[in-house]
């Protein structure tokens, strides 16, 4: 099942939310961007996930709504 993924990213020196290959924001802080992404994920229909970009440019899953993808289907 498809899952809506909201990525909190540092894009061109500003915190933004990347969703469906578009950027939304900017937000004053990473915390503000995370809060907005969580709100959007909660309002979406179906499964959604918020992922946050760390300082090492790696993404970590922060929140999953709907059916959790872990453990993956066997």
Residue pairs with C-beta under 8 A, 6 or more apart in sequence:
1 46
1 47
1 67
2 46
2 47
3 46
3 47
3 48
3 49
3 66
3 69
4 19
4 41
4 44
4 46
4 47
4 48
4 49
5 19
5 48
5 49
5 50
5 51
6 17
6 18
6 19
6 37
6 40
6 41
6 48
6 49
6 50
6 51
7 17
7 18
7 19
7 37
7 51
7 52
7 53
7 59
8 15
8 16
8 17
8 18
8 30
8 33
8 34
8 37
8 50
8 51
8 52
8 53
9 15
9 16
9 17
9 18
9 23
9 53
10 16
10 30
10 53
11 18
11 23
14 25
14 26
14 27
15 25
15 26
15 27
15 28
15 29
15 30
15 32
15 33
16 23
16 24
16 25
16 26
16 27
16 33
17 23
17 24
17 25
17 27
17 33
17 36
17 37
17 40
18 24
19 40
24 36
25 33
25 36
27 33
27 36
30 52
34 50
34 52
34 62
37 50
38 50
38 62
38 63
41 48
41 49
41 50
41 63
41 65
42 48
42 65
44 65
46 66
47 64
47 65
47 66
47 67
48 64
48 65
48 66
49 61
49 63
49 64
49 65
49 69
50 61
50 62
50 63
51 59
51 60
51 61
51 62
52 59
52 60
52 62
53 59
54 60
